[in-house]
Amino acid sequence: MGQGQADLAIQTLRECAQNGEWLCLKNLHLVTSWLPVLEKELNTLHPQPNFRLWLTTEVHPKFTPILLQSSLKITYEYIKLNALGHRGFLFSLNIIQHSGWTKFYEFSLSDLRAGFDIIDRLFEGSKDFQWEFVHGLFEHAIYGGRVDNYFDMRVLRSYLEQLFNSRIIGSLNTRGKKMSSFPCSISLPNSCSILDYRNIIESLPEDDKPDFFGLPANIARSSQRMISSQVISQLRILSRSVTAGCKFDREIWSTELSPVLNLWKKLNQNSNLIHQKVSPPAEQQGSPILSFITLEQFNAIRLVQSVHQSLASLSKVIRGTSLLSPEVQRLASALLNQKCPVTWQSKWEGPEDPLQYLRSLVARALAIQNWVEKAEKQKLLSDTLDLSELFHPDTFLNALRQETARVMSCSVDSLKFTASWKGRIQEGKLQVEISGLQLEGCRFDGNRLSENLHDSPSVSSVLPCYMAWIPQVLNY
């Protein structure tokens, strides 16, 4: 069609309908203005039972929908090199939108359509694909605008690097292979059929496997431990009286808060932290490490004495030797609900459980005393240290960075952090051996990382290592 054959087509159509023959009219997208004439002719025909009319066309926005609705439609699509890649992209986008996040995000079909439109515009099978450009668009424009959690952003970035790369899409565009390798233990079909993709989805197990989301095999242990802790905490709250924290009841307060008061008394039996007098450290131009540890000791003792003062006020109210104040009321209400008081957390963000908070507080306050003694004798960096004994371990590493910059007479920005499990670091002027590190999600023997098994412990210890700040190697 399309070459002045409209009248001949109508005449041939009438003859074939009368004789019960088959007729094929090709390329109707070239004569969309003539299609209403064809519709009228079809409505007036009285064909023989064996008559068949075949119509072929390409996609056209002006093709009459009435003719399509009255026809049996068969769609044929050429398998282009980028057609398989498009389906791989679309499948990958669905995985991202339905993955596990730390919170609920309202990803919708519009996000899926916007992401696919970007791929459809940028994808050219004959050219190298700019993967970093695609990652940036999805991370900052499509999905990154809604993801407001730092860890979720890392998960999103990891998914983009794993699912959108030349290895995945390149294997989909390679002919002669039945299946292609895909993350999450899924094999994508090397075809354009939606039924093949639907069969993959329907074959997935009811329970999500950890490797589908890049999680270790023993992640269920960590999840069960967290859920168990939450259930135990909720059961403790349910066992409390509903009105216990709302109004003062000496008998209930004495019974419920005695474990907290007794634990605090026991923790301070053999120490003088609650009576130790400290003065704010003076500003000096000495060692940044010594300045940090001195300040850490001052804040630790002041926090211990602040907690002791609040618990002493609570004890006096329970014994009836002091009046109830709003501060004591809020403190008791938090402790009765198994929550760490806000006044404590504002000074140091420790464990949420009040008993664990008190244990950690006293343990760190006592340990920091040894740090100060070693630092004053300049023996701190020659000993093996445990960063869990500090309230702010990240600040200690920053102090080590500042002192290293002074020793090397260079700027702080010119140093980079490094760690070694194979002995001391040659480039490090100042280095420290750190112990007590723990690893979750895999195992590390000092040489290589290995995947966790189903029965592996959720947290494994890591061998001591050396940490230091060394000069960066700049390549121009």
C-alpha positions as CSV (number, residue, x, y, z in Angstrom):
1,M,0.0,0.0,0.0
2,G,1.0,3.6,-0.3
3,Q,1.5,3.8,-4.1
4,G,-2.0,4.7,-5.3
5,Q,-3.3,1.2,-4.9
6,A,-6.4,2.1,-2.8
7,D,-8.9,1.4,-5.6
8,L,-7.2,-1.8,-6.6
9,A,-7.2,-2.9,-3.0
10,I,-11.0,-2.4,-2.6
11,Q,-11.7,-4.2,-5.8
12,T,-9.5,-7.2,-4.8
13,L,-11.0,-7.2,-1.4
14,R,-14.5,-7.6,-2.8
15,E,-13.4,-10.4,-5.2
16,C,-11.7,-12.4,-2.4
17,A,-14.6,-12.0,-0.1
18,Q,-17.0,-13.3,-2.8
19,N,-14.8,-16.2,-3.8
20,G,-13.7,-17.2,-0.2
21,E,-10.0,-16.5,-0.8
22,W,-7.3,-14.9,1.4
23,L,-6.0,-11.4,0.9
24,C,-3.0,-9.6,2.6
25,L,-2.7,-5.8,2.6
26,K,0.7,-4.6,3.7
27,N,2.1,-1.4,5.2
28,L,-1.2,0.1,6.3
29,H,0.7,2.7,8.4
30,L,1.5,4.5,5.1
31,V,-2.2,5.0,4.3
32,T,-3.8,5.9,7.7
33,S,-6.1,8.4,6.1
34,W,-7.6,5.7,3.9
35,L,-8.4,3.3,6.8
36,P,-11.9,4.7,7.4
37,V,-12.8,3.8,3.8
38,L,-11.5,0.2,4.5
39,E,-13.6,0.0,7.7
40,K,-16.8,1.0,5.8
41,E,-16.1,-1.6,3.1
42,L,-15.6,-4.3,5.7
43,N,-18.9,-3.5,7.3
44,T,-20.8,-3.8,4.0
45,L,-19.2,-7.1,2.9
46,H,-20.9,-10.5,3.1
47,P,-17.9,-12.8,2.7
48,Q,-17.7,-16.5,2.3
49,P,-16.7,-18.6,5.4
50,N,-13.2,-19.3,4.1
51,F,-12.4,-15.6,3.5
52,R,-9.5,-14.2,5.5
53,L,-8.0,-10.7,5.5
54,W,-4.5,-10.1,6.7
55,L,-3.3,-6.6,7.5
56,T,0.3,-5.6,8.3
57,T,1.4,-2.3,9.8
58,E,4.0,-0.7,12.0
59,V,3.2,1.2,15.1
60,H,1.5,4.5,14.2
61,P,-0.2,7.0,16.5
62,K,-3.0,7.7,13.9
63,F,-3.9,4.1,13.2
64,T,-7.6,3.7,13.8
65,P,-8.3,1.9,17.1
66,I,-11.7,0.6,15.8
67,L,-10.0,-1.5,13.2
68,L,-7.5,-2.8,15.8
69,Q,-10.3,-3.8,18.2
70,S,-12.2,-5.7,15.5
71,S,-9.1,-7.7,14.5
72,L,-7.1,-10.6,15.9
73,K,-3.7,-9.1,16.6
74,I,-0.3,-10.7,16.3
75,T,2.7,-8.7,17.4
76,Y,6.1,-9.5,15.9
77,E,9.2,-7.8,17.2
78,Y,12.7,-8.1,15.8
79,I,15.3,-9.2,18.4
80,K,17.6,-6.2,18.4
81,L,20.8,-6.1,20.3
82,N,19.5,-3.5,22.7
83,A,16.1,-5.2,23.2
84,L,17.5,-7.8,25.6
85,G,19.4,-5.1,27.4
86,H,16.2,-3.0,27.8
87,R,14.5,-6.0,29.5
88,G,17.5,-6.5,31.7
89,F,17.4,-2.9,32.8
90,L,13.7,-3.0,33.5
91,F,14.1,-6.2,35.6
92,S,17.0,-4.6,37.5
93,L,14.9,-1.5,38.2
94,N,12.2,-3.7,39.7
95,I,14.7,-5.3,42.0
96,I,15.9,-1.9,43.3
97,Q,12.3,-0.7,43.9
98,H,11.3,-3.8,45.8
99,S,14.5,-4.4,47.8
100,G,14.8,-4.2,51.6
101,W,15.5,-0.8,53.1
102,T,15.7,0.5,56.6
103,K,12.4,2.4,56.1
104,F,9.5,2.6,53.7
105,Y,10.0,4.7,50.5
106,E,7.1,5.5,48.2
107,F,8.6,4.2,45.0
108,S,5.9,4.0,42.4
109,L,5.3,3.1,38.8
110,S,6.3,6.7,37.9
111,D,9.8,6.1,39.2
112,L,10.0,2.9,37.2
113,R,8.9,4.7,34.1
114,A,11.2,7.6,34.6
115,G,14.2,5.3,35.1
116,F,13.3,3.3,32.0
117,D,12.9,6.5,29.9
118,I,16.5,7.5,30.8
119,I,17.8,4.1,29.8
120,D,15.7,4.2,26.6
121,R,17.2,7.6,25.6
122,L,20.8,6.8,26.5
123,F,21.1,3.2,25.3
124,E,22.8,2.8,22.0
125,G,24.0,-0.7,21.3
126,S,26.8,0.4,18.9
127,K,28.5,2.7,21.5
128,D,30.1,2.3,24.8
129,F,27.6,2.9,27.6
130,Q,28.4,5.6,30.1
131,W,27.7,3.6,33.3
132,E,29.0,6.3,35.7
133,F,26.6,8.8,34.1
134,V,23.7,6.3,34.5
135,H,24.6,5.6,38.2
136,G,24.7,9.4,38.9
137,L,21.3,10.0,37.4
138,F,19.6,7.1,39.3
139,E,21.5,7.9,42.6
140,H,20.8,11.7,42.6
141,A,17.8,12.2,40.4
142,I,15.5,9.2,40.3
143,Y,15.9,7.4,43.6
144,G,18.4,9.4,45.6
145,G,16.0,12.3,46.0
146,R,13.7,10.2,48.2
147,V,16.3,8.1,50.0
148,D,17.3,10.1,53.1
149,N,19.2,7.4,55.1
150,Y,23.0,7.1,54.8
151,F,23.0,3.3,54.9
152,D,20.2,3.1,52.3
153,M,22.2,5.4,50.0
154,R,25.1,2.9,50.3
155,V,22.7,0.0,49.5
156,L,21.4,2.0,46.5
157,R,24.9,2.7,45.2
158,S,25.8,-1.0,45.6
159,Y,22.8,-2.1,43.6
160,L,23.5,0.3,40.8
161,E,27.1,-0.9,40.5
162,Q,26.1,-4.6,40.6
163,L,23.0,-4.5,38.3
164,F,23.9,-1.8,35.8
165,N,27.3,-2.6,34.2
166,S,28.6,-4.0,31.0
167,R,29.0,-7.5,32.4
168,I,25.3,-7.9,33.0
169,I,23.9,-6.1,30.0
170,G,26.7,-7.2,27.8
171,S,25.9,-10.9,28.5
172,L,22.3,-10.2,27.7
173,N,23.2,-8.9,24.3
174,T,25.4,-11.9,23.4
175,R,23.7,-14.3,21.1
176,G,24.2,-18.0,21.4
177,K,23.8,-18.1,25.2
178,K,20.6,-19.4,26.7
179,M,21.0,-17.8,30.1
180,S,23.0,-14.9,31.5
181,S,24.7,-14.5,34.8
182,F,22.9,-12.2,37.2
183,P,23.4,-11.2,40.8
184,C,21.1,-12.4,43.6
185,S,21.5,-16.1,42.3
186,I,19.1,-15.4,39.5
187,S,19.6,-16.3,35.8
188,L,18.0,-14.0,33.3
189,P,16.7,-15.5,30.1
190,N,18.4,-14.3,26.9
191,S,15.1,-13.6,25.2
192,C,12.5,-10.8,24.9
193,S,9.5,-12.9,26.1
194,I,7.7,-11.6,29.1
195,L,6.6,-15.2,29.9
196,D,10.3,-16.2,30.5
197,Y,10.7,-13.4,33.0
198,R,7.3,-14.2,34.7
199,N,8.4,-17.8,35.1
200,I,11.6,-16.7,36.9
201,I,9.5,-14.5,39.3
202,E,7.0,-17.3,39.9
203,S,9.9,-19.8,40.6
204,L,11.3,-17.7,43.4
205,P,10.7,-19.2,46.9
206,E,8.2,-17.7,49.3
207,D,10.9,-16.8,51.8
208,D,13.4,-14.3,50.6
209,K,16.9,-15.8,50.6
210,P,19.7,-13.6,52.1
211,D,21.8,-13.7,48.9
212,F,18.9,-12.1,46.9
213,F,19.8,-8.9,48.8
214,G,23.5,-9.4,49.0
215,L,23.3,-10.4,52.7
216,P,25.4,-13.1,54.4
217,A,23.9,-16.6,54.9
218,N,23.7,-16.2,58.6
219,I,21.9,-12.8,58.6
220,A,18.9,-14.6,60.1
221,R,20.8,-14.9,63.4
222,S,21.4,-11.2,63.6
223,S,17.8,-10.5,62.8
224,Q,16.5,-13.0,65.3
225,R,18.8,-11.5,68.0
226,M,17.5,-8.0,67.3
227,I,13.9,-9.2,67.3
228,S,14.4,-11.1,70.5
229,S,15.9,-8.1,72.2
230,Q,12.9,-6.0,71.1
231,V,10.4,-8.6,72.3
232,I,12.1,-8.9,75.7
233,S,12.1,-5.2,76.1
234,Q,8.5,-4.9,75.2
235,L,7.6,-7.7,77.6
236,R,9.3,-5.9,80.4
237,I,7.4,-2.8,79.6
238,L,4.1,-4.7,79.5
239,S,4.9,-6.2,82.9
240,R,5.1,-2.7,84.4
241,S,2.1,-0.9,85.8
242,V,0.6,1.4,83.3
243,T,0.4,4.3,85.8
244,A,3.7,3.5,87.4
245,G,5.6,6.3,85.5
246,C,2.7,8.7,85.6
247,K,2.3,9.2,89.3
248,F,4.4,8.6,92.3
249,D,4.0,5.3,94.1
250,R,6.7,4.6,96.6
251,E,6.2,0.9,96.8
252,I,6.1,0.4,93.0
253,W,9.1,2.7,92.5
254,S,11.1,0.9,95.2
255,T,10.4,-2.5,93.7
256,E,10.9,-1.6,90.0
257,L,13.9,0.7,90.4
258,S,15.9,-1.2,93.0
259,P,17.9,-3.2,90.3
260,V,19.1,0.1,88.7
261,L,20.1,1.7,92.1
262,N,21.7,-1.5,93.3
263,L,23.7,-2.0,90.1
264,W,25.0,1.6,90.3
265,K,26.1,1.1,93.9
266,K,27.8,-2.1,93.0
267,L,29.7,-0.6,90.0
268,N,31.2,2.2,92.1
269,Q,32.2,0.1,95.2
270,N,35.9,-0.1,94.4
271,S,36.4,3.2,92.6
272,N,36.5,6.9,93.5
273,L,34.9,8.2,90.3
274,I,31.9,9.7,92.1
275,H,34.2,11.6,94.5
276,Q,37.1,12.4,92.2
277,K,37.7,16.1,91.7
278,V,38.6,17.2,88.2
279,S,39.1,20.6,86.6
280,P,38.6,21.4,83.0
281,P,41.8,20.7,80.9
282,A,43.7,23.9,80.0
283,E,44.3,24.7,76.4
284,Q,47.9,23.8,75.5
285,Q,50.0,23.4,72.4
286,G,51.2,19.9,73.4
287,S,50.3,16.5,72.0
288,P,46.8,16.3,70.4
289,I,46.5,12.8,71.6
290,L,47.2,13.8,75.2
291,S,44.8,16.7,75.0
292,F,42.1,14.4,73.7
293,I,42.6,11.8,76.4
294,T,42.7,14.4,79.1
295,L,39.4,15.9,77.8
296,E,37.9,12.4,77.5
297,Q,38.8,11.7,81.2
298,F,37.2,15.0,82.3
299,N,34.0,14.4,80.4
300,A,33.8,10.8,81.7
301,I,34.1,11.7,85.3
302,R,31.7,14.6,85.0
303,L,29.2,12.3,83.3
304,V,29.6,9.6,86.1
305,Q,29.0,12.3,88.7
306,S,26.0,13.7,86.9
307,V,24.4,10.2,86.7
308,H,25.2,9.6,90.3
309,Q,23.6,12.9,91.3
310,S,20.4,12.0,89.4
311,L,20.2,8.5,90.8
312,A,20.9,9.8,94.3
313,S,18.0,12.3,94.0
314,L,15.8,9.4,92.9
315,S,16.9,7.3,95.8
316,K,16.1,10.1,98.3
317,V,12.6,10.5,96.8
318,I,11.9,6.8,97.2
319,R,13.2,6.8,100.8
320,G,11.0,9.8,101.5
321,T,13.8,12.2,102.5
322,S,13.3,14.5,99.5
323,L,10.4,16.0,97.5
324,L,9.5,14.8,94.0
325,S,10.7,17.2,91.3
326,P,9.9,17.2,87.6
327,E,13.5,16.1,86.8
328,V,13.2,13.1,89.1
329,Q,9.7,12.3,87.6
330,R,11.1,12.2,84.1
331,L,14.1,10.1,85.2
332,A,11.9,7.5,86.9
333,S,9.4,7.4,84.0
334,A,12.2,6.6,81.6
335,L,13.8,3.9,83.8
336,L,10.4,2.3,84.5
337,N,9.9,2.0,80.7
338,Q,13.3,0.4,80.2
339,K,14.6,3.5,78.4
340,C,17.8,5.4,78.9
341,P,17.0,8.9,80.1
342,V,17.4,11.7,77.6
343,T,19.6,13.7,80.0
344,W,22.1,10.8,79.9
345,Q,22.0,10.3,76.2
346,S,22.5,14.0,75.5
347,K,25.9,13.8,77.1
348,W,26.9,10.4,75.6
349,E,24.9,8.4,73.1
350,G,25.4,4.9,74.7
351,P,23.2,1.8,74.8
352,E,19.5,2.3,74.9
353,D,19.1,-0.1,77.8
354,P,19.7,1.8,81.1
355,L,21.5,-1.1,82.8
356,Q,23.9,-1.6,79.8
357,Y,24.4,2.2,79.7
358,L,25.5,2.2,83.4
359,R,27.9,-0.7,82.9
360,S,29.4,0.8,79.8
361,L,29.8,4.2,81.4
362,V,31.7,2.9,84.5
363,A,33.9,0.5,82.4
364,R,35.0,3.3,80.0
365,A,35.5,5.8,82.8
366,L,37.8,3.4,84.6
367,A,39.7,2.4,81.4
368,I,40.3,6.0,80.4
369,Q,42.3,6.4,83.7
370,N,44.9,3.9,82.3
371,W,45.0,5.7,79.0
372,V,45.9,9.0,80.7
373,E,48.7,7.4,82.7
374,K,50.2,5.8,79.6
375,A,49.9,9.0,77.6
376,E,51.6,11.0,80.3
377,K,54.5,8.6,80.3
378,Q,54.5,8.6,76.5
379,K,53.9,4.8,76.4
380,L,50.4,4.9,74.9
381,L,51.3,4.2,71.2
382,S,53.7,1.4,72.1
383,D,50.9,-0.6,73.8
384,T,48.0,-2.5,72.3
385,L,44.8,-0.4,72.6
386,D,41.1,-1.2,72.6
387,L,39.0,1.5,71.0
388,S,35.9,0.2,72.8
389,E,37.3,1.7,76.0
390,L,36.8,5.2,74.6
391,F,33.6,7.3,74.5
392,H,34.7,8.9,71.2
393,P,37.1,6.5,69.3
394,D,36.7,8.5,66.1
395,T,38.1,11.6,67.8
396,F,41.1,9.6,68.9
397,L,41.9,8.6,65.3
398,N,41.6,12.3,64.3
399,A,43.9,13.3,67.1
400,L,46.4,10.7,65.9
401,R,46.1,12.3,62.4
402,Q,46.8,15.7,63.8
403,E,49.9,14.5,65.7
404,T,51.2,12.7,62.7
405,A,50.8,15.8,60.6
406,R,52.9,17.7,63.2
407,V,55.6,15.1,63.3
408,M,55.8,14.9,59.4
409,S,55.4,18.7,59.0
410,C,52.6,18.3,56.5
411,S,49.0,19.3,56.2
412,V,46.3,17.1,57.7
413,D,44.5,16.8,54.3
414,S,47.6,15.2,52.7
415,L,47.3,12.1,55.0
416,K,45.2,9.0,54.4
417,F,44.2,6.3,56.8
418,T,45.5,2.8,56.5
419,A,45.5,-0.5,58.4
420,S,47.7,-3.5,58.2
421,W,47.4,-7.1,59.5
422,K,50.8,-8.1,58.2
423,G,53.0,-6.2,60.7
424,R,54.0,-2.6,61.3
425,I,53.4,0.0,58.6
426,Q,56.6,1.2,57.1
427,E,55.3,4.6,56.0
428,G,53.7,5.4,59.3
429,K,55.6,7.7,61.6
430,L,53.0,7.3,64.3
431,Q,51.1,4.0,64.5
432,V,49.1,2.1,67.0
433,E,48.1,-1.5,67.4
434,I,44.4,-1.9,67.9
435,S,42.7,-5.0,69.3
436,G,39.1,-5.9,70.1
437,L,37.7,-5.4,66.6
438,Q,34.7,-7.3,65.6
439,L,33.2,-8.0,62.2
440,E,29.7,-8.8,61.1
441,G,28.6,-10.2,57.7
442,C,31.8,-12.2,56.9
443,R,35.0,-13.6,58.4
444,F,38.5,-12.3,58.2
445,D,41.6,-14.3,59.1
446,G,44.1,-11.5,58.6
447,N,44.7,-12.3,54.9
448,R,41.4,-12.6,53.2
449,L,37.6,-12.2,53.6
450,S,35.4,-15.3,53.4
451,E,31.6,-15.7,53.2
452,N,29.7,-16.7,56.4
453,L,27.9,-20.0,56.5
454,H,24.5,-20.6,57.9
455,D,25.8,-21.8,61.2
456,S,28.5,-19.1,61.5
457,P,28.3,-16.7,64.5
458,S,26.7,-13.4,63.7
459,V,29.8,-11.5,65.0
460,S,33.4,-12.7,64.7
461,S,36.5,-11.3,66.3
462,V,39.3,-9.8,64.1
463,L,43.0,-10.2,64.8
464,P,44.8,-7.1,66.1
465,C,46.1,-4.7,63.4
466,Y,48.2,-1.6,63.1
467,M,46.6,1.7,62.1
468,A,48.4,4.8,60.9
469,W,48.1,7.9,58.8
470,I,50.5,8.0,55.9
471,P,51.1,10.5,53.0
472,Q,48.8,10.2,50.0
473,V,50.3,9.4,46.7
474,L,49.1,12.0,44.3
475,N,49.1,11.2,40.6
476,Y,49.0,14.2,38.2
